[in-house]
Amino acid sequence: MADEGAVLGALRAAILAGEFAAGQRLVEVDLCERFDSSRFAVRAALPVLASEGLVDVQRHRGARVRVIPFEEAIEITEVRRLLEGLTAARAAQRVTAAQATELQEVIKQMREAVGSAELMRYSDANAQLHALIRTIAAHETATGIIERLRAQMVRHQFMLSLVPGRPTVSLGQHERIVAAILARDPDGAEAAMRDHITSVIDSLNNLPTAQARTGQASRARAGRAQARTGEAGRAQAGRAQTSTGR
């Protein structure tokens, strides 16, 4: 039987992967069955995920996957702009030759993904690059805050990745960030990262409001359907969610 730590990690990963829809009720008995765990382990995981902004827990109403309002998504990204600029600058001061090679390899993967129009591959490489920059920066406080904020933004980020031409624009911005880090230019790296995040904010603001609201509504409906149909329904809705943009 899975312990508290295993249940916490597995449930967090499932939410971030879009296996549970935004607004979907998290039923204890279903979670116990899915993760082969006790109710105690599930109940211990939910408050932790609530503190991370991934779950809403309401008295007498249970827990649901938290819906991040569009306006809050913008605010989260504005905070990320400051912190990720800091980590990029610090990475430029600390990068080693081996780490420089890793950065170049990830950029290569991003170029290949754009060239072959593989959006999921590009999205994964994008996340990998940002994570690598944070690792190089070795700023534990900033990293902890950024990772928590990014976790709350997963669905909005995926929707943004589907905007035509966005990956190509994003690639050029990431190339500039990496070039500044490799040049050991902290000011240039910070400026390039802030410009990139500003572009993300601009792109989010340019998403049609109706599109954002429709995406949230469809995810909520998918969540209710999943709750009614059980595990098979959750898997099917998860696949549908991935194809329409988390």
Salt bridges, closest charged atoms under 4 A:
GLU19 OE1 - ARG34 NH2 2.14
GLU28 OE1 - ARG39 NH1 3.72
GLU28 OE1 - ARG43 NE 2.90
ASP30 OD2 - ARG234 NH1 3.65
GLU52 OE2 - ARG12 NH2 2.66
GLU72 OE2 - ARG66 NH2 2.69
GLU84 OE2 - ARG80 NH2 2.68
GLU84 OE1 - HIS130 ND1 2.73
GLU84 OE2 - ARG150 NH1 3.88
GLU112 OE1 - ARG121 NH2 2.72
GLU118 OE2 - ARG121 NH1 3.16
GLU147 OE2 - ARG134 NE 3.91
GLU175 OE2 - ARG111 NE 2.66
GLU190 OE2 - ARG194 NH2 3.13
GLU231 OE2 - ARG34 NH1 3.82
GLU231 OE1 - ARG234 NH2 2.11
